Amino acid sequence: MHQRGNVWLYMLVAYGFTWLFWVPDALIAQDIWDAPEGLRRYLSGPFNLGPWGPLFAAFALTFAY
């Protein structure tokens, strides 16, 4: 894969991983989704993995290549 494709793949993985955790949190905050209390606490707490998306993408793609 050429260099430009690597950047797009990195962005896709980083945004995808981040949004995997932040979209449910936003839906809960807007009262669109009534999630269980344990999931609510996890997503709104300090251990939410959403901010770690770029780091996860960097490690995953470095390992893959």
C-alpha positions, -999 to +999 in steps of 0.1 A: +000+000+000+014+034-008+020+062+017-012+081+010-034+050+016-017+045+050-027+080+061-064+074+051-064+040+068-049+056+100-076+082+100-103+057+094-092+035+123-086+064+147-120+080+140-138+047+140-123+036+174-130+070+189-166+072+176-172+037+188-172+051+224-183+087+219-214+082+198-231+061+225-221+087+251-236+114+230-268+094+225-271+089+262-264+126+270-292+136+246-317+111+261-320+093+228-308+060+242-316+046+276-285+026+284-279+005+315-265+025+344-231+006+344-226+016+308-236+052+315-210+054+343-183+038+321-189+061+291-191+093+311-162+083+334-124+088+332-118+053+318-137+058+285-114+046+257-126+072+232-097+096+236-072+068+230-084+062+194-053+078+177-029+059+199-048+027+193-047+033+155-010+040+156-002+008+174-026-013+154-013-001+120+023-003+131+017-039+142-001-047+110+027-033+088 
